[in-house]
């Protein structure tokens, strides 16, 4: 990993089975969601990825409905602070 930081993920996307689901935060409203890095499905809550249909698709935030150009990806430390560290399945670039 040259110059890139590993990011935690929640495992394979239950929708496309190709991408990894990562926890992101909207830079505008700061809402925490889950986003597939392949099909761009987005869930309003990271806790509902396995038991609910996606709330929408990138680039819209499911909370404020605004278009997001660049999501803030949460680190393992941020996930611990949000009490979501139990969702971490691994880390990758």
Beta strands, then each sheet from edge to edge (+ up, - down):
strand 1: 7-9
strand 2: 21-25
strand 3: 32-36
strand 4: 41-43
strand 5: 56-57
strand 6: 72-73
strand 7: 90-92
sheet 1: 1+ 7-
sheet 2: 5+ 4- 3+ 2- 6+
end
